[in-house]
Amino acid sequence: MTLKWLPVQANTGSMIVAGLVTVVVTYLLVKIIKFIPYFRFFQALPGVSSYSLIFGNIHMIPKDGEGRIAFCRELMDNHHGKYARIWWGPFWPNLVVYHPETVKVILKSSEPKPRGFGQSYELAIPWIGEGLIVSNGATWARARRLLTPAFHFDVLKHYVEVYNQAVDTLIEKLDKLADSGESFDVCPMITLCTLEIILKCAMSYDVDVQRQGNLEYARAVNELLEGWSTRSRTPYIWPDCIFYLTPSGRRFLKSCNYVHNVAEEIIDKRRQLLEKEGQPEGRRLDFLDILLMARDEDGHPMTTLEIRNEVDTFMFAGHDTTAAGVPWILYTLAQSPEYQAKVQAELDAVLHGRDTHHIQWSDLANLQTLQLCIKESLRLYPPVPFTMRELTQPTEIDGKTIPPGTLITTAIVNLHRNSLVWQDPDVFWPERFLPENLKDVDSFSFNFALNEEKVLIARILHRYKVELAPDAAAVQRSATVILKSDNGIWLRFKRR
């Protein structure tokens, strides 16, 4: 009897396999048939003409920062001037926008950051979780609502003295270098200064970071930025099971654990203090107080993980963008002695007759020449070079209806040097930001924030003449999540 059933069982198994193959083949054919017009639509848009069935165009993006910026600049200069299409893998079209008319469509919308397998923001979650940089929708709105009091005018104006105190320590170190006449990379020193500022302003964490000279946190953040950037453009390490077996993945995980431990230590100490003493008296609420005391409309506090996510986000975004921006500002002014002299004359006038050279809150509005120079420097070297969104509905961009699911990269680093927007876009010319010269410039042509940079740059330029280091190698931009220099920014200071 057994022998009689064997052929039937074998035949049944073959039929099941054949059926599964038929279903899979049919599914793939339907997908291919639907993909063909989709592919043709995007290939007809301005952009890279070649296409790989495995990588799309992602394999064409150079690994070095200067190469990536040049790649995107070539797209802008050679294709249309408003946007260009590349394929982020074989099936995901990505529009790179770099003109106010196309950028504003995205920035004015509520379209989310792209999430899901292989998407850049998804790859940052092990580090900063569902913080403001990564989150979307209700999660983002809740966090934004709870955090708004931390950025009130009355809170921010009291930070200026913290900036000054941190610069006092920085100047102690710079004086020694100025007296010796040696050249040095300014980036590590500025990084320690901004790290000290964010710890004191946002966390009331009074640690002498600059004198201790501990760059471990900054090194961990750089490792996380590099790992995040490299992984986002390398499809074969998108899966966690592969990435965390690589040296880069192991370094990323180690750095994650380090910054998480730092954040948790700060949070635990403050929580214990609040439980012991209640709402602080004699000092203003800082960012961490607000996180720990915040309640939503239902009376629920933020969870420990939510607080850590926002602390990690703020520690990164609150110091690293400034740590990147200040050296670029000094770099452009070192290349422009005439503008440096104008800023110094302005500072001499504002600070004339004072016993202290601290910059006060009321001074900030009077430093107009400095503000123009900072804006122009950040136009040329924006701390955040790229951002990404994903369309959730059909969207008209430059007369074309772009379908949902399309990735959109806002190339700020190219928007700021678009020759259709800016005259002589690669030239340092601060007067372009005078009101009379901005009347025809769209407000979506540039993005930046100023106060901390103003205090740091003002104090440095009031005390020193800043020059490029003789024989220093050409600066190489990194163009990861934050625009830094791969080989540092080497300067020489002279006392005025």
ABEGO torsion letter per residue (X at the ends): XAAAAAAAAAAAAAAAAAAAAAAAAAAAAAAAAAAAAAAAAAAABBEBABBBAAAEAAAABBABAAAAAAAAAAAAAABGGABBBBBBEAABBBBBBABAAAAAAAAABABBBBBEBGBAAAAAAAAAEABAAABBEAAAAAAAAAAAAAABAAAAAAAAAAAAAAAAAAAAAAAAAAAAGBBBBAAAAAAAAAAAAAAAAAAGBBBBAAAAGBAAAAAAAAAAAAAAAAAAABAAAABAAAAAABAAAAAAAAAAAAAAAAAAAAAAAAAAAAAAAEBBBGBBBBAAAAAAABBBAAGBBBBAAAAAAAAAAAAAAAAAAAAAAAAAAAAAAAABAAAAAAAAAAAAAAABGBABABBBAAAAAABAAAAAAAAAAAAABBABABBBBBBABBBBBGGBBBBBGBBBBBBAAAAAABAAABBGAABBBAAAABAAAAAABBAAABBBBAAAAAAAAAAAAAABBBBBBBGBBBBBBAGBABBBBAAEBBBBBBBX
